[in-house]
């Protein structure tokens, strides 16, 4: 019998599996067909405690899929190896997607959760020239 623990009982080094049992290939399996674990954020929303959210700029994205691969909550929406958006119902605002984005400027940036995405896009930084500070 599995012992389930609360958030306040999780200790350092605890491994939280995204899927139940052995699972082969998340890349080729449709998200609706994946055997998500009971504690995976696809089943439990963590968005209520988000302060910052990633905003996605399609004009800059190179579809490298780094954000999709590294997102701990499967909140990056990608279809046919193309980034198409962020699932704000499950994004906790950790910023991992922004950290792993290789573009200049980044195609994902963190903004206040209360800021409208269109407004955030209008504030996007310009591309920095090599060697410029």
C-alpha positions as a Markdown table, in Angstrom:
| # | Residue | x | y | z |
|---|---|---|---|---|
| 1 | Unk | 0.0 | 0.0 | 0.0 |
| 2 | Unk | 1.3 | 3.4 | -1.0 |
| 3 | Unk | 1.8 | 6.0 | 1.8 |
| 4 | Unk | 0.7 | 9.5 | 0.6 |
| 5 | Unk | 2.2 | 12.4 | 2.5 |
| 6 | Unk | 1.1 | 16.0 | 2.6 |
| 7 | Unk | 3.2 | 18.9 | 1.3 |
| 8 | Unk | 4.5 | 19.6 | 4.8 |
| 9 | Unk | 5.8 | 16.1 | 5.2 |
| 10 | Unk | 7.9 | 16.0 | 2.0 |
| 11 | Unk | 11.6 | 15.9 | 2.8 |
| 12 | Unk | 14.7 | 17.0 | 0.9 |
| 13 | Unk | 15.5 | 14.6 | -1.9 |
| 14 | Unk | 12.0 | 13.3 | -2.3 |
| 15 | Unk | 11.2 | 12.2 | -5.9 |
| 16 | Unk | 7.8 | 13.1 | -7.2 |
| 17 | Unk | 7.0 | 11.1 | -10.3 |
| 18 | Unk | 5.0 | 12.7 | -13.1 |
| 19 | Unk | 3.5 | 9.4 | -14.3 |
| 20 | Unk | 2.1 | 6.3 | -12.7 |
| 21 | Unk | 4.3 | 3.2 | -13.1 |
| 22 | Unk | 6.7 | 2.8 | -16.0 |
| 23 | Unk | 5.9 | 5.1 | -18.8 |
| 24 | Unk | 7.7 | 5.1 | -22.2 |
| 25 | Unk | 7.7 | 8.1 | -24.4 |
| 26 | Unk | 5.9 | 11.4 | -23.4 |
| 27 | Unk | 7.1 | 13.0 | -26.6 |
| 28 | Unk | 5.0 | 10.7 | -28.9 |
| 29 | Unk | 2.1 | 10.1 | -26.5 |
| 30 | Unk | -0.8 | 12.5 | -26.6 |
| 31 | Unk | -1.2 | 14.4 | -23.3 |
| 32 | Unk | -4.7 | 13.0 | -22.8 |
| 33 | Unk | -3.4 | 9.4 | -23.0 |
| 34 | Unk | -0.5 | 9.8 | -20.5 |
| 35 | Unk | -0.9 | 8.0 | -17.1 |
| 36 | Unk | -0.3 | 11.1 | -14.9 |
| 37 | Unk | 0.4 | 10.6 | -11.2 |
| 38 | Unk | -2.2 | 11.7 | -8.8 |
| 39 | Unk | 0.0 | 14.5 | -7.5 |
| 40 | Unk | 1.0 | 15.8 | -11.0 |
| 41 | Unk | -0.2 | 19.4 | -11.6 |
| 42 | Unk | -2.1 | 18.2 | -14.6 |
| 43 | Unk | -4.5 | 16.8 | -12.0 |
| 44 | Unk | -4.0 | 19.4 | -9.2 |
| 45 | Unk | -3.9 | 23.1 | -10.0 |
| 46 | Unk | -1.0 | 25.0 | -8.5 |
| 47 | Unk | -1.8 | 28.2 | -10.4 |
| 48 | Unk | -3.6 | 29.9 | -7.4 |
| 49 | Unk | -0.3 | 30.7 | -5.7 |
| 50 | Unk | 1.5 | 32.0 | -8.8 |
| 51 | Unk | 2.8 | 35.6 | -8.5 |
| 52 | Unk | 4.7 | 35.8 | -11.9 |
| 53 | Unk | 3.7 | 34.1 | -15.1 |
| 54 | Unk | 5.6 | 33.3 | -18.3 |
| 55 | Unk | 4.4 | 35.2 | -21.3 |
| 56 | Unk | 5.3 | 33.7 | -24.7 |
| 57 | Unk | 6.4 | 35.7 | -27.8 |
| 58 | Unk | 5.7 | 33.7 | -30.9 |
| 59 | Unk | 7.8 | 36.1 | -33.1 |
| 60 | Unk | 11.0 | 35.2 | -31.2 |
| 61 | Unk | 10.5 | 31.5 | -30.5 |
| 62 | Unk | 12.7 | 29.1 | -32.5 |
| 63 | Unk | 10.7 | 26.0 | -31.3 |
| 64 | Unk | 13.7 | 24.4 | -29.6 |
| 65 | Unk | 11.4 | 22.7 | -27.1 |
| 66 | Unk | 13.6 | 23.4 | -24.1 |
| 67 | Unk | 10.7 | 25.0 | -22.2 |
| 68 | Unk | 8.5 | 22.0 | -22.9 |
| 69 | Unk | 11.2 | 19.5 | -21.9 |
| 70 | Unk | 12.1 | 21.2 | -18.6 |
| 71 | Unk | 8.7 | 22.5 | -17.4 |
| 72 | Unk | 8.0 | 20.6 | -14.2 |
| 73 | Unk | 4.3 | 20.9 | -14.6 |
| 74 | Unk | 3.7 | 20.1 | -18.2 |
| 75 | Unk | 2.4 | 23.7 | -18.6 |
| 76 | Unk | 4.0 | 24.4 | -22.0 |
| 77 | Unk | 1.6 | 23.6 | -24.8 |
| 78 | Unk | 3.4 | 22.2 | -27.8 |
| 79 | Unk | 1.9 | 20.5 | -30.9 |
| 80 | Unk | 3.9 | 19.0 | -33.7 |
| 81 | Unk | 7.2 | 20.3 | -32.2 |
| 82 | Unk | 5.9 | 23.9 | -32.2 |
| 83 | Unk | 5.4 | 25.9 | -29.0 |
| 84 | Unk | 1.8 | 27.3 | -29.0 |
| 85 | Unk | 1.4 | 28.7 | -25.5 |
| 86 | Unk | 1.2 | 28.3 | -21.8 |
| 87 | Unk | -1.4 | 26.4 | -19.8 |
| 88 | Unk | -2.0 | 29.0 | -17.0 |
| 89 | Unk | -4.4 | 26.6 | -15.2 |
| 90 | Unk | -1.4 | 24.5 | -14.2 |
| 91 | Unk | 1.6 | 26.9 | -14.4 |
| 92 | Unk | 3.0 | 27.7 | -11.0 |
| 93 | Unk | 5.2 | 30.5 | -12.2 |
| 94 | Unk | 8.6 | 28.9 | -11.4 |
| 95 | Unk | 10.4 | 30.5 | -14.3 |
| 96 | Unk | 12.3 | 27.3 | -15.5 |
| 97 | Unk | 11.0 | 27.8 | -19.0 |
| 98 | Unk | 12.5 | 31.3 | -19.1 |
| 99 | Unk | 15.8 | 30.1 | -17.7 |
| 100 | Unk | 16.2 | 27.4 | -20.4 |
| 101 | Unk | 15.1 | 29.6 | -23.3 |
| 102 | Unk | 18.2 | 30.2 | -25.6 |
| 103 | Unk | 16.9 | 33.1 | -27.7 |
| 104 | Unk | 18.0 | 36.7 | -27.6 |
| 105 | Unk | 15.8 | 38.2 | -26.3 |
| 106 | Unk | 14.1 | 35.3 | -24.7 |
| 107 | Unk | 10.8 | 34.1 | -26.2 |
| 108 | Unk | 9.4 | 33.6 | -22.7 |
| 109 | Unk | 9.7 | 36.3 | -20.0 |
| 110 | Unk | 8.2 | 36.5 | -16.6 |
| 111 | Unk | 5.6 | 39.2 | -15.9 |
| 112 | Unk | 3.1 | 39.9 | -13.1 |
| 113 | Unk | 0.3 | 37.4 | -13.0 |
| 114 | Unk | -2.1 | 40.4 | -13.2 |
| 115 | Unk | -0.6 | 41.9 | -16.3 |
| 116 | Unk | -2.5 | 41.3 | -19.6 |
| 117 | Unk | -0.4 | 39.2 | -22.1 |
| 118 | Unk | -0.9 | 41.8 | -24.8 |
| 119 | Unk | 0.5 | 44.5 | -22.6 |
| 120 | Unk | 3.4 | 42.3 | -21.7 |
| 121 | Unk | 4.1 | 41.7 | -25.4 |
| 122 | Unk | 4.2 | 45.4 | -26.0 |
| 123 | Unk | 7.0 | 45.8 | -23.4 |
| 124 | Unk | 9.2 | 43.1 | -24.9 |
| 125 | Unk | 12.9 | 44.0 | -24.9 |
| 126 | Unk | 14.8 | 44.6 | -28.2 |
| 127 | Unk | 17.4 | 42.2 | -29.4 |
| 128 | Unk | 20.8 | 42.9 | -27.9 |
| 129 | Unk | 23.8 | 43.2 | -30.3 |
| 130 | Unk | 26.7 | 40.9 | -29.6 |
| 131 | Unk | 29.1 | 42.6 | -27.1 |
| 132 | Unk | 26.5 | 45.2 | -26.1 |
| 133 | Unk | 25.8 | 45.7 | -22.4 |
